[in-house]
């Protein structure tokens, strides 16, 4: 027998979180719900985006170049849409500057646009504080888990950055970004994250 209802089913795609990139025709305006950035190297390989899994990365073994991307969860106060936002490490410097000034990027109202209105044009991000009395921000999702669902990669074996000796350790965003910024283009970073934390990395 068919079952009828007067209510719509809950959204289930990507754990309820879509991945947005800056469009060419209009800016994205939203409030960051994450406490900090999530940074990951990715490849476009096999017709889709996948995370770099150096040193055993199939895309690296085929000399496919990578790009460093940054991810935050965001809330659009106009549509009440809670989503993930992706940008390059260079565009993310605006978030880094905001975090240094405010101590966290949560509550950062930002506008991301492409002034030249071309698909691969430079993204400009402008950040400013948002009045918390105007909007109750939702709790941030587990961004890494949501990305694994979107990328269709296992989450159970995910290596958590800063998890050394069984203890989680926070990594300053500027330290990770600086390390990636100093790498040669399209070269995988062979330095373990534990060495970066301990100061043994270059």
Secondary structure, DSSP 8 states (H G I E B T S, - for coil): -----SS-----GGGG--EE---SSS-EEEEE-SSS-EEEEEEEETTEEEE--TTS-HHHHTT--EEEEEEEEEEETTTTEEEEEEEETTTTHHHHHHHHHHS-STTEEEEEE-TT--TT---EEEEEE--GGG--------HHHHHHHHHT--STT---TTEETTEE----HHHHHHHHHTS-TT----S-HHHHHHT---
